[in-house]
């Protein structure tokens, strides 16, 4: 019997379970869409940087050729203003959005890995064995991210909470409008709440329709 047939037999007899296909597809689609958005944002930032550098270089060369001291001073002032405002701060804001999107990707991947490992746990597994498997998952995530096991455990808990109970927060994180720090605060504030209360708390801050009607 081939390995695939062994796995199918285990599924039929209930020794193993598998997460629903739509759940796996949901994680994969969200990760793909978010990575595409990150790539588009990075390309846009790079293109804008190159355009601005070309404009400044051309203006500077033109001024040197004309030997116009007054205009040279204006160009220097324009370069300083561009660096202080239009350039650096704008790109920092764009990078903050990409960081939030990357955090959303990490959440989807961590939650998907946790769900896949949980599906491989036989139904009759003892509590002690489940604890050992959970510690193994935490250690593997910590190794992949090169972080402490405490940080990995918190990431796994927050990932499950975001994907299961806080869809608005996860959506805002994926769109780059909510920072990872704010998403973690929402996780902390909704800890211990039932799903309905957590949804109401989340909607109060993130759902514009709920805010307007409230």
N, C-alpha and C positions, 0 to 999 in steps of 0.2 A: 504494500500500500504506500502510495506516494505521500509526502508531507502535507500536501493540500488536502488529500482525502482524509488523513488523520484529523486535521483541523475541522473539516466539515462534519466528521463523525462526532467530534466533541461538541460542536454546536447543536447537532440534532439531539444528543442525549442530555443536553443542559449543563455539561461540565464547564463550558465556556460561554460567554455572552459577547455580543458585539454591539457597539453603539449604533444607533439608527444612521442610515446612509445620509439622510438629509442633514443630520447634525455634523457629520464629517464634512460634507460638501459645503455647509454654511461656513465652517471655519476656514476651509481652503479658499472659498470665494472671497471672504473678507480679507484674508491675508494677501491674495493676489491683487485685489482692487486697491488696497492700501499701499502695497509696494509700488504699484503703477503710479499712484498719486505722488508718492515720495520721489520717484524718478522724474516725473514731470516737473515737480517743484524744483528739484536740484538742477535740471537742465535750464529751467527758466531763470533761476538765479545766476547760473554761469553765463547765460547769454546776455543778461542785463549787465553783468560785470564787464564783459568784453565790449559791449556797446559803449558803456560809459568811459572805459579806458581809451577806446579809439577816439571818441569825441574830444577828450581832454588832450590827448597827444597831438591831434590835428590842430587844435586851437593853440597849443604851446608852440608848435613848429611855425605856425603862421605868424605868431607874435615875434618870434626870434628873427624871422626873415624880414619883417617890417621894422624891427628895432623900435617898437612902440612901447616905451617904458610904462606909460600910464595903463595901457591895456594889459601889459604883462602883470602889473600889480592886481588888476581886476581878475585876471585869470587865476593868479595865486590865491586870492580870496575866494574865488568860486570853487577851486579845488579843495580848500579847507572846509568850506561849507558842505560840499558834496561828501567828503569823508565823514564829517561829524553827523550829518543828518540823512540826506537822501541815500547815501551808500550804506555805511556800516550799520546804522540802527535798523534800516529796512531789511537788510540781510539777516541781522540777528533775529528779527521777528519771523522771517521765513524759516530760519533754522529751528526756532522754537516749535513751529508747526510741524516740521519734519520729525523732530524728537518725539512729539506727542504721537504722531502716526507710527513711528517705530515702536513706541511703548504699546500701542494697540496691537501691532503685529506680535510682539512678545507675549501679550496676554492671550491672543488666540492660539499661538503655538503651545504655550504652557498648559492652557486648558485642554487643548486637543491631545497633548501627550498624556496628561493626567487621566483623561477619559479613556484613551486607548489602553493604558496600563490597568485601569480599573476594570475594563471589559475582559481582560485576560485573567482576572481573579475568579476562581471557581466559586459558585454560590455557597457551598458549605465550608468555606475557609474560616478558620477560627479567628477570634479577635486578635490574638497574638500574631498570627501569620499576616493578617491585614496590616497590623502596625509595622511589621518588618517590611512588607512590600511598600508601604507608604514612605518609610524611611529610605528605602532604596530609590524610589522615585525622586525624593527630595535631594538625595546625594547625587543622582545623575544630572538633575537640573542644575545643581550648584556647580558641578564639574563643567557642564556645557557653557555656563555663563561666567565661570571663574569668579564666583561669589561665595560667601559663607552659606552654610546650610540653613541658618536662621533667615537670611535674606531670601533664599530660594523657597523656603517653606511659606514665608509671607507672600511671595509672588504667586505661588500656587493657590493659596487661599483667596487672594484678591482676584486672581484670574477667574476662578470659579464663580465668585460673587458677581463680578462684572458681566460675565457671559450669561449667567443664569438669572440674576436679580436686578441688574442695573443696565438695561440695554441703551437707555438714553445717554448715560455717561460713557459707555463704550463707543457709541456712535459719535459722540462729540470728540472723544479721544482720537478716533480714527480719522475724523475730518480735520484734526489739528486745532480745533477751537477750545479744547479743554486740556490743560496740562496734566502730566502724570501725577504731580503732587496733589492737584485738586481731585483727581480721580481716587487717589488713595484716601484722601480726607472723606470723600463720600462713602467709601468702603468702611472706614472706621465709624462714621456717624450712623450708618445703617446696620451695624453689627448687632445681632440680637433681635432685630425687628422682623415681624412676619412679612411675607411678600407684598401684601397690600400696603402696609405702612411704609415699607422701603420704596415701593413705586410712587406713593404719594410724596414722600420726602424728596425723591429724585426729581419728580415732575415740578415740584415747587421751585427748584433752582434751574432746571434745564429745559422744561417744556414751556415755550412762549405762550401757547394757547391756555395752559393751566394757569400761568401767571396773570394773563389778561383777565380770565374769567374769575380768578380768585380775588 
